[in-house]
Amino acid sequence: MPHRDRQAKEYVRVVYGRGACTLHDLERVLGGPGMAAVLRGYVRDHWLGVATTADFRRAAQAATATDLGPFWAEHRIG
């Protein structure tokens, strides 16, 4: 059981902790209004559908002329 508890804690730390940090860092790159536009458009386009990492990456990239490839690599988003 202790092993399973450690795995659950690691999952929460990575998914929720790093995910929030990644979104915060992306907002630094895109700016507040740019990030808000990405999120609004992403929610609109995927309402009640399947949301994928690739779709989110495309939406974010469409919001900026800056190549986000290094950003995704740095944040380990495949």
Stockholm file with secondary structure:
# STOCKHOLM 1.0

chainA/1-78         MPHRDRQAKEYVRVVYGRGACTLHDLERVLGGPGMAAVLRGYVRDHWLGVATTADFRRAAQAATATDLGPFWAEHRIG
#=GR chainA/1-78 SS CHHHHHHHHHHHIIIIIIHHHHHHHHHHHHCHHHHHHHHHHHHHHTTTSCCCHHHHHHHHHHTCSSCCHHHHHHTTCC
#=GC SS_cons        CHHHHHHHHHHHIIIIIIHHHHHHHHHHHHCHHHHHHHHHHHHHHTTTSCCCHHHHHHHHHHTCSSCCHHHHHHTTCC
//
